[in-house]
Amino acid sequence: MNILEKIIDHKHKEVTLLKKNKPISTLEGSVFMDRPIVSMSQNILNQDTSGIIAEIKRKSPSKDIINAEISVEKIGQGYENAGVSGISVLTDTHFFGGTTQDLIAVRNKVNIPILRKDFMIDEYQIIEAKSMGADTVLLIAAGLSKEKCFALAEFAQSFGLETLLEVHNEKEYYTHFNKHISMIGVNNRNLETFEVSTEISKNVSKILPKEIVKISESGISHVETVLDLKQYGFQGFLLGEAFMKHPEPQLACQEFINEIKKKEAL
C-alpha cells in the first residue's frame, strides 16, 4: 500500500465520522454557501497575475514537519499581496497538519481564489468545501475510479465550484478527464518513491488539449523551472514546500514572483 492508498483508506473513516458529527444541514447553514466563487482558471490565464498557486501546509508524509508555527492569515494575505493567482490550503489534519479552519481563516482575509487541497472521495466533502469558502476542489485521479471522479466533478460544478484534476501520467488523464473538469494538474512526484521530476509534466503535456488550463505541481523551487515549463504549455505552477520551508513563506513567495518578472522582462 503506497502513501496515497493509506491516506484514502484513512479518509473514508474520517468522512464517515464527519457525516455523523456535522450533518449536511449544518454545512448548508454556512454564510459561504451563497458566495459566488472566484475562478482560479481565469485568474491563472489573467496576464496580470503570476500563475503561481502558493500553498499553505505545515507538514507532509514525505518531509514530515515543514513549518508548524505559522499564521495562516498572515501567510494568506502575504501571498495575495505578492500577486499569486491562487492559494492552496491543505485541510487534511492526520497527514498534513491542516484543518478546515485554516481555509476559513484565509478566506476571511483574501479575495483571490482558494483551492481546497484534500483527498476528495465523497460528495459530502464538496459541500464542506463550499461551506468553508473554497473556490476549487482537487480530484486526484490515482485515488478515484473514473466513475467517482466524474460524479464528484459534476457535483462540484453544480455548486459552482471549479475542479482541478491531478494526474501523474497519460493513462490517468485519458481515463479520468471529463467535461466537468476545469483544470489539469500534473503532479511531478512519484507516489511509490516520493522522487520528483518535472519531466513528468513535460511528458504528459504532449497529450493535453491546448484549451485546458495546465498546472504543474511538486518539485518546483527555481524560477528557471517555471520559465522552462511555460515552454511546454503550463500556465499555473503550484509551490508549497519551496515557500513553506522559510520562516516567512509570504516573503519567499514575493521574492520568487519578483524574480520571475525580472527574468521575463529580459
Secondary structure, DSSP 8 states (H G I E B T S, - for coil): --HHHHHHHHHHHHHHHHHHHS-HHHHTT-GGGG-----HHHHHH-TTS--EEEEE-SEETTTEES--S--HHHHHHHHHHHT-SEEEEE--STTT---HHHHHHHHTT--S-EEEES---SHHHHHHHHHTT-SEEEEEGGGS-HHHHHHHHHHHHHTT-EEEEEESSHHHHHHH--TT--EEEEE-B-TTT--B-THHHHHHHTTS-TTSEEEEESS--SHHHHHHHHTTT--EEEESHHHHTSSSHHHHHHHHHHHHHHHHH-
